[in-house]
């Protein structure tokens, strides 16, 4: 692989314009494919086979009128007084327009509904009063039947008292939009058309729409992301000392994410793609695209300053650091593709799109980067560096021989391990309280219509109105209309008696009287623990067990099911990634100890990142700093997606630091000295790479999308603790404490492991500027009797 990449790098450098033209053509083709075949992204998440999906499918078959999703339009007078006749007329006009939208089944007028409720209440009270008078002359079976019917109606009205559509002060009203399609399948075009109807102002009335209607597509690139790129550019300028050098990694990354995002979006017309999927690809493509190009550019610059020929240096950088980039990218790619083993379609697609963006970033790094380096020539060096090179010195700053590295003291190593692990464990503790769900209107920005709609409903009608449940009961076969009516009251009363239920309203009965549907309003919001408990109570311990089978559906129920399915899949996926980590690292480092501590370090980083997310987004710590208006459960697929991404990035840092240690040890340095040499060789580029990734991911922390913000924070914080605490603080200390034992490997395993030569050490010996001198020098300096097979054929860091 190293030799192939060496030749590819030299070819790209010599045919720079051709390579650049090819990549630009691919970018244009990807853009054309998106323009022709791109479709609409899904704004909701669904998983086949969940209890909610099963109930929804049954409703669609037996009771289609009750299977459609709903959304709420919140209307409120600006002055807090009851709606005027003119305002009501304008509202009715808008509601009629919304009812004509394709995909809308019906629109429930709040004022008409309240009038009907009042009339029904009056009719029942009047009927009961008349029956009392008639009963004074003697109770007859006919009068008893009428009384029973009216009393059942009164009971149903009493249970539904808290479902009023107009507030007690008459200043707020809720209009319900009932859609043809189920909640998780409502087309974005239908939602957009409903939003457009209410864009026109109503005199003296504010109009807000719930997140069921207005949860739109997050923007791919906003102000926060631009700021993240600017920080990355500053880091590159400081590290490389030249604008050209800083611009190349950003340029290649932007071309890569353009191709990756556009090509992925071109499939949205034929594949159901969640809106966050391309954003995730954008995050990864930018971060790793910059870093992978940086690794190659940094190696090339160092070789040029040593006097290497331009094209030979580009080829050598591509064959050494580029080889490591391919290996590092492969680990991220495999981990993301492994998301498909969870059996969750949207998560598998998310992993596949992310893996594709990583693949594009790797290909860009090993082809376009060498081409651009060939085009800019020695201008990749600063003027001072070029002057120093012409004068025959390396950097023009100092000619002194650096002091021999000294290993850290054992006491210091123990202190670093104890402090580092203790800090990460403390940070990880909040993860024990992790709760998963999808964001609701309360987690949106305070200036958004979704947030205003959510808070208005909660204040005027109660939290539970934001998380209404759809409860379905199956009646025995052959039930009559009278049986259905009796069952409606019996089941309704049983539901109303449940803890944390504030209202129950019958929706209706199927034509064959086999299914009854109810609207159940819980005491708290859709993401609360009490609502989650209520859903399980209704399912697992049916209130009328043995008589009717109860099912629960609706948006809140669906989100709970999805979160639990994701939580169940997480341990298996984590085990697969941890196993993969051990195998890869054993292959690279030819050691048992190093892979074990590297993998345990990744687990620490992972749970520390989750702990930080829980503390900020669930508990509300530092909420104003991170723009968290309403803390709540964590995005349900974040823990799973974080495993794959953070694992790959952690392996990158371990690779660039650990191979330096391995190289020094293989060339005869004492084990503890080798640790210091390895850290010195890799810390600059790893520090720069980590800061760049933190900057790019951190830019998404202030996204307008409630789904994107915690993902950006988790990745940025995970990279921070993994790079600076685990890889550069804890791992070197543990390696020092282990000494020579860190590189022990059973002989039988040594014999069967292939020599992957990740950093291209053999290639460097063949093609390096001073290859022959280096080889003879190594032979002269090798200690007598050093026949340790573990020190032969080890990967060599650049």
DOSENU-697929 format. One line per 10 residues: number of its first residue (from 0); for each residue x negated, y negated, z negated of C-alpha. Coordinates in Angstrom, 3 decimals, m for minus. Each point is the difference from the previous one (the first is absolute). Example, Ala and Ser with C-alpha at 12.3 -4.5 7.8 and 13.67 -1.06 7.14 Angstrom:
BEGIN
0> m12.300 4.500 m7.800 | m1.370 m3.440 0.660
END
This chain:
BEGIN
0> 0.000 0.000 0.000 | m2.777 m2.443 m0.923 | m1.775 0.537 3.343 | 3.264 m0.444 1.901 | 0.740 m3.248 m1.820 | m3.556 m1.200 0.631 | 0.474 0.448 3.743 | 3.481 m1.498 m0.129 | m1.329 m3.081 m1.794 | m2.777 m0.545 2.539
10> 2.447 0.471 2.883 | 2.492 m2.472 m1.496 | m2.757 m2.563 m0.586 | m1.201 0.260 3.615 | 3.527 0.016 1.484 | 1.391 m2.566 m2.410 | 2.360 m1.780 2.373 | 1.460 3.269 1.271 | 0.670 1.273 m3.531 | 1.555 m3.307 m1.054
20> 2.191 m0.024 3.122 | 1.206 3.543 m0.739 | 1.055 m0.887 m3.552 | 1.744 m3.176 1.144 | 1.831 2.057 2.623 | 1.087 2.467 m2.704 | 1.273 m2.936 m2.095 | 2.019 m1.291 2.969 | 1.408 3.486 0.676 | 1.016 0.365 m3.662
30> 1.709 m3.389 0.161 | 1.799 0.975 3.192 | 1.144 3.289 m1.540 | 1.421 m1.873 m2.975 | 1.798 m2.498 2.244 | 1.552 2.797 2.072 | 0.672 2.750 m2.552 | 0.002 m1.731 m3.400 | 3.185 0.357 m1.996 | 1.438 m1.169 m3.311
40> m1.665 0.879 m3.278 | 2.066 1.540 m2.782 | 0.469 m2.145 m3.097 | 1.071 2.897 m2.217 | m1.524 3.326 m0.931 | 1.734 3.348 0.265 | m0.997 3.597 m0.703 | 2.065 2.893 1.378 | 1.328 2.542 m2.467 | 0.386 m2.219 m3.067
50> 3.232 0.230 m2.059 | 1.023 m3.455 1.226 | m0.476 1.007 3.627 | 2.021 3.202 m0.565 | 2.927 m1.947 m1.482 | m0.169 m2.629 2.755 | 0.038 2.689 2.698 | 3.026 1.650 m1.625 | 1.818 m3.330 m0.114 | m0.807 m0.644 3.650
60> 1.654 3.317 0.821 | 2.996 m0.046 m2.346 | 0.518 m3.667 m0.859 | m1.846 m2.181 2.557 | 1.650 m3.211 m1.231 | m1.898 0.320 m3.290 | m3.361 1.085 1.441 | m1.119 m3.354 1.372 | m2.407 m2.322 m1.759 | 0.953 m3.335 m1.489
70> m1.502 m3.422 m0.488 | 1.073 m3.006 m2.050 | 0.445 m3.632 0.967 | m0.158 m2.274 m3.047 | 2.018 m3.231 0.298 | m0.243 m2.727 m2.637 | 1.243 m3.584 m0.120 | m2.795 m2.524 m0.340 | 1.778 m2.014 m2.721 | 1.153 2.991 m2.070
80> 3.717 m0.688 0.530 | 2.485 2.559 1.442 | 0.092 0.419 3.773 | 2.273 m2.438 1.806 | 2.531 1.033 2.628 | m2.240 m1.468 2.733 | m3.018 1.942 m1.243 | 2.007 3.219 m0.163 | 1.168 m0.561 3.572 | m3.588 m0.406 1.233
90> m1.094 3.093 m1.950 | 2.843 2.071 1.460 | m1.051 m1.137 3.467 | m3.596 1.179 m0.588 | 1.200 3.293 m1.427 | 2.154 0.576 3.063 | m3.030 m0.626 2.248 | m2.072 2.446 m2.065 | 2.738 2.607 0.392 | m0.393 m0.251 3.784
100> m3.727 0.834 m0.112 | m0.846 3.303 1.668 | m0.797 2.511 m2.747 | 2.175 m1.652 m2.663 | 2.965 2.157 m1.026 | 1.848 m2.558 m2.085 | m0.462 m3.123 m2.094 | 1.673 m0.288 m3.402 | 1.287 m3.513 m0.655 | m0.494 m0.710 m3.725
110> 2.935 m2.392 m0.250 | 2.453 2.364 1.700 | m1.264 2.853 m2.167 | 0.597 m1.945 m3.222 | 3.464 m1.033 1.146 | 0.871 3.627 0.753 | m1.395 1.082 m3.383 | 2.084 m2.636 m1.798 | 3.109 0.988 1.942 | m0.563 3.664 m0.769
120> m0.528 m0.769 m3.675 | 3.192 m2.034 m0.094 | 1.940 2.723 1.826 | m1.154 2.682 m2.441 | 0.741 m2.157 m3.059 | 3.427 m0.878 1.398 | 0.767 3.610 0.835 | m0.954 1.159 m3.473 | 2.169 m2.725 m1.549 | 2.997 1.094 2.068
130> m0.605 3.624 m0.941 | 0.008 m0.981 m3.673 | 3.424 m1.564 0.458 | 1.279 2.994 1.955 | m1.423 2.448 m2.543 | 2.107 m1.672 m2.675 | 3.035 1.590 1.708 | m1.746 3.413 m0.069 | m3.203 1.475 1.469 | 0.557 2.045 3.165
140> m2.521 2.141 1.929 | 0.067 m2.540 2.797 | m0.821 m2.849 m2.376 | m2.775 2.081 m1.599 | m1.563 0.628 3.420 | 0.147 m3.709 0.855 | m1.519 m0.874 m3.372 | m2.841 2.501 0.538 | m0.751 m1.454 3.422 | m0.053 m3.580 m1.290
150> m2.123 0.942 m3.001 | m2.522 1.682 2.288 | m0.117 m3.155 2.097 | m0.489 m2.092 m3.124 | m2.797 2.285 m1.167 | m1.777 m0.308 3.357 | 0.325 m3.803 m0.069 | m1.364 m0.112 m3.536 | m3.038 2.078 0.959 | m0.631 m2.263 3.001
160> 0.382 m3.264 m1.938 | m3.735 m0.786 0.240 | m0.018 0.382 3.781 | 1.499 m3.441 0.581 | m1.274 m1.797 3.096 | 0.490 m3.550 m1.308 | m1.623 m1.307 m3.200 | 2.121 m1.053 m2.969 | m0.659 m3.705 0.683 | 0.996 0.366 3.653
170> m3.310 m1.446 1.239 | m1.708 3.198 1.237 | 1.300 2.691 2.328 | m1.421 3.227 1.387 | 0.905 1.083 3.532 | m0.825 3.623 0.811 | m1.178 0.983 3.481 | 0.718 3.683 0.687 | m2.136 1.484 2.781 | 0.724 2.926 2.288
180> m3.367 1.682 m0.613 | m1.282 1.332 m3.348 | m2.001 m2.403 m2.147 | m3.407 1.350 1.019 | 0.876 0.090 3.706 | 1.491 m3.457 0.656 | m1.667 m1.414 3.158 | m1.998 m3.192 m0.491 | 1.896 m1.560 2.927 | 3.245 0.362 m1.932
190> m1.482 m1.595 m3.105 | m1.465 m2.855 2.045 | 3.369 m0.648 1.646 | 1.706 m0.224 m3.409 | m2.683 m2.388 m1.258 | 0.502 m2.183 3.077 | 3.725 m0.324 m0.743 | m0.746 m1.525 m3.413 | m2.796 m2.269 1.224 | 2.598 m2.661 0.776
200> 0.593 m2.108 m3.108 | 3.261 m0.160 m1.930 | 0.804 m3.407 m1.515 | m0.894 m0.034 m3.698 | m0.749 3.728 m0.137 | m3.339 1.798 m0.273 | m0.214 3.376 1.712 | m2.502 2.717 m0.962 | m0.269 3.546 1.263 | m1.071 3.074 m1.937
210> m3.133 1.972 0.843 | 2.231 2.709 1.494 | 0.539 m2.416 2.896 | m3.053 m2.225 0.089 | m2.884 2.345 m0.819 | m1.782 m0.807 3.220 | m3.342 0.780 1.586 | m3.043 m1.266 m1.949 | m2.285 m2.290 1.953 | m3.167 1.729 1.174
220> m2.339 m2.917 m0.592 | 0.604 m2.911 m2.342 | m1.872 m2.730 m1.861 | m1.261 2.369 m2.711 | m1.496 2.359 2.565 | m1.735 m2.919 1.752 | m1.508 m1.122 m3.315 | m1.231 3.547 m0.599 | m1.742 m0.035 3.373 | m1.589 m3.376 m0.771
230> m1.446 1.376 m3.244 | m1.329 2.999 1.926 | m1.595 m2.392 2.505 | m1.729 m1.928 m2.796 | m1.392 3.250 m1.434 | m1.313 0.996 3.431 | m1.641 m3.389 0.540 | m1.704 0.173 m3.397 | m1.178 3.547 0.580 | m1.071 m0.272 3.644
240> m1.021 m3.657 0.088 | 1.384 m0.669 3.469 | 3.396 m0.925 1.436 | m0.411 2.430 2.880 | m0.742 2.856 m2.370 | 3.012 m0.908 m2.161 | 2.293 m0.356 2.999 | m0.721 3.362 1.627 | 1.525 2.264 m2.716 | 3.115 m2.184 m0.196
250> 0.373 m0.062 3.792 | m0.330 3.771 0.330 | 2.425 0.545 m2.906 | 2.615 m2.299 1.567 | m0.254 1.784 3.354 | 0.298 3.337 m1.798 | 3.090 m0.923 m2.015 | 1.542 m1.563 3.084 | m0.328 3.278 1.863 | 1.021 2.116 m2.992
260> 3.034 m2.091 m0.970 | 1.303 m0.544 3.544 | m0.454 3.643 0.996 | 1.767 1.149 m3.185 | 2.857 m2.469 0.443 | 0.475 1.175 3.582 | 1.265 3.293 m1.483 | 2.650 m1.732 m2.128 | 2.482 0.316 2.838 | m0.008 3.805 m0.173
270> m1.109 0.650 m3.601 | 1.720 m1.335 m3.129 | m2.753 m2.118 m1.531 | 0.273 m1.747 m3.365 | m0.846 m3.699 0.214 | m2.906 0.277 m2.447 | m1.777 2.586 2.192 | m1.706 m2.390 2.470 | m0.912 m2.336 m2.874 | m1.847 2.839 m1.687
280> m1.844 0.715 3.246 | m0.891 m3.691 0.214 | m1.396 0.015 m3.553 | m2.160 3.039 0.609 | m1.111 m0.991 3.476 | m1.187 m3.424 m1.136 | m1.791 1.201 m3.123 | m1.823 3.035 1.380 | m0.488 m1.607 3.409 | m2.018 m2.833 m1.521
290> m1.926 2.305 m2.323 | m0.886 2.623 2.608 | m1.369 m2.585 2.402 | m1.863 m1.641 m2.873 | m1.805 3.256 m0.860 | m1.335 0.321 3.554 | m0.842 m3.701 0.379 | m1.812 m0.081 m3.334 | m2.152 3.008 0.996 | m0.759 m1.519 3.404
300> m1.067 m3.321 m1.543 | m2.351 1.728 m2.413 | m1.615 1.971 2.830 | m0.414 m3.092 2.171 | m1.790 m1.741 m2.852 | m2.345 3.007 m0.161 | m0.901 m0.540 3.659 | 2.249 2.606 1.658 | 0.855 m0.442 3.698 | 3.510 m1.466 0.506
310> 1.683 2.889 1.834 | m1.873 2.645 m1.944 | 1.066 m1.676 m3.246 | 3.640 m0.075 1.068 | m0.129 3.679 0.906 | m1.759 0.895 m3.247 | 2.488 m2.014 m2.095 | 2.868 1.732 1.798 | m1.549 3.421 m0.525 | m0.718 m0.521 m3.711
320> 2.479 m2.424 m1.554 | 2.451 0.720 2.815 | m0.208 3.686 m0.826 | 0.841 m0.815 m3.622 | 2.890 m2.165 1.227 | 1.400 2.923 2.006 | m0.257 2.280 m3.012 | 1.520 m2.579 m2.369 | 2.795 m0.773 2.444 | 0.714 3.715 0.403
330> 0.548 0.348 m3.756 | 2.539 m2.853 m0.022 | 1.671 1.357 3.139 | 0.347 3.529 m1.414 | 1.358 m1.272 m3.301 | 2.628 m2.103 1.787 | 1.015 2.793 2.360 | 0.379 2.252 m3.046 | 3.005 m2.150 m0.962 | 1.915 2.158 2.456
340> m0.246 2.949 m2.415 | 2.338 m1.819 m2.397 | 2.897 0.937 2.267 | 1.309 m3.580 m0.116 | 0.429 m1.266 3.589 | m0.432 m3.756 m0.504 | m3.068 0.538 m2.194 | m1.559 2.388 2.511 | 0.563 m2.539 2.776 | m1.505 m2.726 m2.179
350> m3.089 2.144 m0.529 | m0.229 0.828 3.708 | 0.202 m3.662 1.035 | m2.594 m0.916 m2.624 | m2.267 2.817 1.209 | 0.361 m1.217 3.590 | m1.048 m3.518 m1.033 | m3.020 1.481 m1.806 | m0.908 2.005 3.117 | 0.162 m3.151 2.138
360> m2.156 m1.852 m2.544 | m2.656 2.741 0.120 | m0.045 0.111 3.812 | m0.227 m3.795 0.151 | m2.897 0.035 m2.493 | m2.126 2.519 1.939 | 0.664 m1.401 3.503 | 1.121 m3.633 m0.020 | m2.332 m1.030 m2.834 | m3.136 1.268 1.846
370> 1.246 m1.707 3.168 | 0.405 m3.341 m1.748 | m3.373 0.427 m1.702 | m1.581 0.555 3.405 | 1.701 m3.112 1.302 | m1.122 m2.336 m2.815 | m3.551 1.438 m0.118 | m2.247 m1.354 m2.732 | 2.480 m2.771 m0.818 | 1.445 2.468 m2.493
380> m2.930 m1.200 m2.133 | m0.101 m3.493 m1.483 | m2.454 m2.567 1.373 | m2.267 0.478 m2.998 | 0.045 3.773 0.463 | m0.784 m0.334 3.712 | m2.864 m2.391 m0.783 | m1.343 2.394 m2.630 | 0.222 2.880 2.485 | m1.921 m2.005 2.617
390> m2.637 m0.847 m2.620 | m0.432 3.672 m0.848 | 1.557 m0.017 m3.474 | 3.184 1.718 m1.074 | 2.009 m2.830 m1.507 | m2.399 m2.860 m0.547 | 0.804 m0.276 m3.683 | m2.425 2.268 m1.787 | m2.767 2.430 0.815 | m0.372 1.371 m3.501
400> 0.393 3.735 m0.458 | 3.136 0.647 m2.095 | m0.544 1.521 m3.407 | 0.573 3.723 m0.378 | 3.542 0.687 m1.212 | 0.409 0.953 m3.625 | 2.831 2.301 m1.102 | 2.505 m1.253 m2.543 | m0.352 1.098 m3.592 | 2.046 2.945 m1.224
410> 1.706 m2.170 m2.625 | 1.033 m2.484 2.677 | 1.307 2.799 2.203 | 2.135 1.376 m2.843 | 1.311 m3.495 m0.721 | 0.972 m0.563 3.641 | 1.849 3.323 0.152 | 1.881 m0.563 m3.266 | 0.922 m3.624 0.728 | 0.941 0.680 3.632
420> 2.172 3.037 m0.691 | 1.629 m1.580 m3.057 | 0.877 m3.135 1.991 | 1.549 1.996 2.837 | 1.974 2.230 m2.379 | 1.415 m3.060 m1.772 | 0.924 m1.602 3.336 | 1.609 3.283 1.110 | 2.209 0.370 m3.115 | 2.968 m1.969 1.437
430> 0.208 2.634 2.766 | 1.523 2.335 m2.619 | 3.112 m2.200 0.153 | 0.196 0.051 3.811 | 3.544 m0.203 1.383 | 0.670 0.292 3.725 | 2.709 m1.504 2.169 | 0.451 m2.223 3.016 | 0.072 m3.787 m0.443 | 3.392 m1.704 m0.316
440> 0.999 m3.623 0.352 | m1.376 m0.875 m3.444 | m3.582 0.665 1.148 | 0.174 m2.293 3.016 | m1.354 m3.560 0.010 | 2.003 m2.408 m2.174 | 0.764 m2.177 3.035 | 1.398 2.898 2.077 | 3.702 0.541 0.683 | m0.285 3.597 m1.287
450> m1.272 m1.197 m3.385 | 2.667 m2.694 m0.298 | 2.725 2.491 0.933 | m1.263 2.527 m2.556 | m0.264 m2.480 m2.864 | 3.358 m1.622 0.754 | 1.748 3.381 m0.016 | m1.756 0.983 m3.234 | 0.921 m3.269 m1.733 | 3.616 m0.209 1.156
460> 1.031 3.649 0.301 | m2.586 2.048 m1.919 | m3.262 1.806 0.936 | 1.811 3.174 0.978 | 1.738 m1.625 2.960 | m3.400 0.001 1.734 | m0.275 3.783 m0.323 | 3.441 1.388 0.710 | 0.155 3.805 0.239 | 2.138 1.994 2.410
470> 1.361 3.017 m1.893 | 1.674 2.799 1.929 | 2.108 2.844 m1.393 | 0.973 3.161 1.872 | 3.547 1.182 m0.668 | 1.059 3.654 0.022 | 0.996 1.397 3.386 | 3.643 m0.602 0.937 | 0.473 m3.064 m2.223 | 3.114 m2.118 0.685
480> 0.459 m3.764 m0.054 | 1.424 0.220 m3.519 | m2.951 2.135 m1.100 | m2.378 m2.579 1.442 | 1.758 m2.826 m1.864 | m0.158 1.858 m3.315 | m3.638 0.898 0.617 | m0.785 m3.609 0.854 | 1.185 m1.145 m3.421 | m1.523 2.944 m1.872
490> m3.414 m0.339 1.638 | 0.073 m3.793 m0.209 | 0.648 0.116 m3.749 | m2.773 2.559 m0.488 | m2.420 m2.208 1.936 | 1.114 m3.112 m1.884 | m0.672 1.748 m3.297 | m3.651 0.536 0.847 | m2.618 m2.074 m1.771 | m1.296 m2.952 2.071
500> 3.049 m0.057 2.307 | 1.863 m3.322 m0.051 | 2.508 0.551 2.823 | 1.412 2.694 2.278 | 2.040 m0.786 3.118 | 1.465 2.657 2.329 | m1.023 m0.481 3.621 | 2.392 2.546 1.462 | 0.624 3.617 0.908 | m0.836 1.929 3.153
510> 2.818 0.911 2.371 | 0.003 3.639 m1.109 | m0.121 m1.009 m3.714 | m3.239 1.940 m0.497 | m2.213 m2.972 m0.933 | 0.565 m2.991 m2.272 | m2.443 m2.925 m0.043 | m0.528 m2.528 m2.796 | m1.958 m3.193 m0.463 | m1.796 0.195 m3.356
520> m1.642 m3.085 m1.454 | m2.786 0.704 m2.497 | m0.882 m2.249 m2.919 | m3.417 m0.994 1.393 | m1.718 m0.576 3.346 | m0.940 2.552 2.671 | m3.599 0.481 m1.202 | 0.736 0.196 m3.726 | m0.665 3.119 m2.073 | 3.621 0.141 m1.134
530> 1.263 0.133 3.612 | m2.484 2.763 0.806 | 1.167 1.943 m3.059 | 3.640 m0.526 0.990 | m0.595 1.432 3.484 | m1.515 3.145 m1.506 | 2.758 0.269 m2.600 | 2.706 m0.118 2.636 | m1.769 2.611 2.104 | m1.423 2.372 m2.576
540> 2.763 m0.020 m2.608 | 3.210 m0.557 1.955 | 2.510 m1.866 m2.208 | 2.674 2.491 1.046 | m2.237 3.030 0.291 | 1.538 3.085 1.514 | 2.913 m1.912 1.562 | m1.522 m2.439 2.479 | m3.441 m0.197 1.598 | m1.450 m3.494 m0.342
550> m2.492 m1.569 2.403 | m1.658 m3.424 m0.107 | m1.095 m2.132 2.952 | m0.598 m3.655 0.786 | m3.090 m2.172 0.327 | m1.050 0.223 m3.675 | 0.459 3.775 m0.058 | m1.905 0.408 3.269 | m2.963 m1.992 m1.304 | m0.093 2.110 m3.179
560> m0.027 3.214 2.063 | m2.780 m1.248 2.269 | m2.115 m1.058 m2.979 | 0.370 3.396 m1.666 | m0.844 1.859 3.205 | m3.149 m2.086 0.394 | m0.954 0.531 m3.649 | 0.387 3.773 0.448 | m2.257 m0.022 3.080 | m2.746 m2.084 m1.636
570> m1.740 2.729 m2.108 | m0.374 2.322 2.989 | m1.406 m2.750 2.173 | m2.368 m1.177 m2.739 | m1.260 3.586 m0.439 | m0.635 0.299 3.746 | m1.931 m3.278 0.086 | m2.069 0.879 m3.081 | m0.855 3.395 1.506 | m0.915 m1.667 3.274
580> m2.201 m2.462 m1.884 | m1.957 2.776 m1.694 | m0.583 1.896 3.253 | m1.128 m3.066 1.952 | m2.361 m1.207 m2.698 | m1.558 3.439 m0.538 | m0.668 0.098 3.733 | m1.552 m3.486 0.029 | m2.011 m0.007 m3.220 | m0.793 3.730 m0.309
590> 0.747 m0.158 m3.709 | 2.700 1.066 m2.458 | m0.420 m2.710 m2.624 | 0.178 m2.971 2.388 | 3.294 1.047 1.676 | 1.614 0.735 m3.367 | m0.827 m3.400 m1.563 | 0.796 m1.802 3.266 | 3.429 1.640 0.144 | 0.728 m0.617 m3.680
600> m1.015 m3.611 0.605 | 2.548 m0.233 2.807 | 2.718 1.329 m2.334 | m0.946 m2.654 m2.569 | 0.158 m2.733 2.661 | 3.360 1.270 1.216 | 1.700 m0.026 m3.387 | m1.617 m3.313 m0.928 | 1.472 m1.510 3.185 | 3.429 1.423 m0.896
610> m0.356 m1.352 m3.532 | m0.688 m3.482 1.344 | 3.029 0.204 2.302 | 2.294 1.104 m2.842 | m1.288 m2.729 m2.349 | 0.647 m2.767 2.542 | 2.927 1.131 2.149 | 1.923 2.124 m2.529 | m0.867 m1.571 m3.370 | m0.417 m3.531 1.315
620> m3.484 m0.802 m1.329 | m1.495 m3.013 1.826 | 3.244 m0.120 1.984 | m0.269 m3.718 0.932 | m3.519 0.526 1.362 | 1.124 2.741 2.382 | 3.397 m1.454 0.839 | 2.019 2.726 m1.753 | 3.380 m1.645 m0.610 | 1.714 3.101 m1.399
630> m2.130 2.955 m1.209 | 1.458 3.421 0.708 | m0.792 3.531 1.201 | m2.961 0.570 2.288 | 0.434 0.572 3.734 | 0.708 3.727 0.159 | m2.468 1.005 2.720 | m2.866 m2.172 m1.299 | m1.622 2.666 m2.269 | m0.084 2.511 2.857
640> m1.334 m2.328 2.677 | m2.560 m1.372 m2.475 | m1.511 3.474 m0.446 | m0.890 0.384 3.677 | m1.328 m3.500 0.561 | m1.951 m0.451 m3.229 | m1.541 3.451 0.361 | m1.380 m0.840 3.419 | m1.402 m3.347 m1.107 | m1.536 1.511 m3.142
650> m1.756 2.587 2.162 | m1.413 m2.834 2.144 | m1.673 m1.617 m3.003 | m1.190 3.327 m1.397 | m1.501 0.851 3.370 | m1.998 m3.224 0.385 | m1.283 0.044 m3.581 | m0.402 3.738 m0.539 | m1.900 0.752 3.194 | m2.603 m2.589 m0.998
660> m0.519 1.857 m3.273 | m0.161 3.322 1.826 | m2.523 m1.343 2.496 | m2.338 m1.309 m2.700 | 0.220 3.271 m1.949 | m0.589 2.100 3.118 | m3.114 m2.059 0.793 | m1.538 0.770 m3.375 | 1.164 m2.751 m2.338 | 0.879 1.132 m3.543
670> 3.745 0.475 m0.386 | 0.511 m3.011 m2.272 | m2.144 m2.284 2.165 | 1.916 1.219 3.051 | 3.219 m1.236 m1.597 | m1.381 m3.534 m0.244 | m1.394 0.110 3.543 | 3.334 1.196 1.391 | 1.948 m2.733 m1.753 | m2.459 m2.659 1.208
680> 0.225 1.276 3.579 | 3.782 m0.049 0.162 | 1.279 m2.551 m2.488 | m0.145 m3.044 2.292 | 2.010 1.490 2.832 | 2.413 1.787 m2.367 | 0.566 m3.214 m1.968 | 0.683 m1.955 3.172 | 2.245 2.756 1.376 | 1.978 0.205 m3.256
690> 0.467 m3.777 m0.223 | 1.198 m0.047 3.604 | 2.516 2.776 m0.664 | 1.211 m1.698 m3.190 | 0.431 m3.252 1.952 | 1.931 1.618 2.841 | 2.246 2.077 m2.253 | 0.349 m2.905 m2.430 | 1.400 m2.153 2.791 | 3.059 2.272 0.073
700> 0.641 m0.512 m3.740 | 1.785 m3.264 0.825 | 2.043 1.367 2.906 | 3.677 m0.992 0.201 | 0.977 3.684 m0.035 | 0.620 1.598 m3.396 | m1.095 3.339 1.498 | m3.372 m1.284 1.201 | m1.150 m1.946 m3.074 | m0.586 2.941 m2.401
710> m1.708 2.021 2.755 | m2.460 m2.839 0.626 | m0.712 m0.361 m3.712 | m0.421 3.741 m0.596 | m2.521 0.317 2.838 | m1.927 m3.147 m0.936 | m0.170 0.889 m3.689 | m0.787 3.647 0.773 | m2.953 m1.013 2.186 | m1.182 m2.437 m2.689
720> m0.173 2.583 m2.798 | m1.275 2.805 2.219 | m2.832 m1.925 1.626 | m1.235 m2.061 m2.939 | 0.885 2.132 m3.021 | m0.039 3.590 1.213 | m2.542 0.043 2.852 | m2.484 m2.625 m1.218 | 0.350 0.315 m3.785 | 1.179 3.457 m1.113
730> m1.335 2.287 2.770 | m3.645 m1.221 m0.144 | 0.044 0.343 m3.796 | 1.313 3.572 0.173 | m2.577 0.829 2.666 | m2.733 m1.344 m2.288 | 1.220 2.128 m2.908 | 0.123 3.143 2.159 | m3.527 m0.475 1.428 | m1.113 2.815 2.315
740> 3.091 2.040 m0.886 | 2.092 m2.459 1.999 | m1.349 1.575 3.205 | 0.367 3.670 m0.992 | 1.755 2.237 2.503 | 0.343 3.800 m0.091 | m2.400 1.626 2.471 | 2.745 2.023 1.662 | 1.958 m3.205 0.667 | m3.146 m1.790 1.190
750> m0.456 2.655 2.688 | 3.504 m0.235 1.468 | 0.466 m3.778 m0.080 | m0.738 m1.731 3.330 | m2.323 m3.009 0.025 | 2.370 m2.822 1.002 | m2.749 m2.698 m0.120 | 2.595 m2.713 m0.555 | m2.443 m2.916 0.130 | m1.921 1.293 3.010
760> m3.349 0.603 m1.708 | m1.205 2.346 2.758 | 0.993 m2.521 2.640 | m1.990 m2.713 m1.773 | m3.067 2.207 m0.090 | 0.318 0.631 3.744 | 0.808 m3.525 1.178 | m1.069 m2.366 m2.791 | m2.511 m2.776 0.647 | m2.691 1.541 m2.209
770> 1.202 3.604 0.166 | m3.421 1.630 0.337 | m1.579 m2.170 m2.700 | 2.932 0.655 m2.323 | m0.221 3.748 0.554 | m3.747 0.171 m0.695 | 0.354 m2.310 m2.982 | 2.753 2.187 m1.447 | m2.209 3.085 0.319 | m2.935 m1.750 m1.719
780> 2.155 m1.279 m2.862 | 1.999 3.151 m0.674 | m0.833 1.413 m3.414 | m1.932 3.246 m0.080 | 2.064 3.121 m0.357 | 3.299 m1.732 0.721 | 1.912 2.879 1.490 | 3.379 m0.809 m1.453 | 2.429 0.909 2.794 | 2.451 m2.550 m1.341
790> m2.424 m2.716 1.075 | m0.127 1.096 3.635 | 2.371 m1.095 2.733 | 1.872 m2.457 m2.213 | 1.963 m2.880 1.480 | m2.057 m3.171 0.214 | 1.491 m3.391 m0.622 | m0.719 m2.945 2.212
END
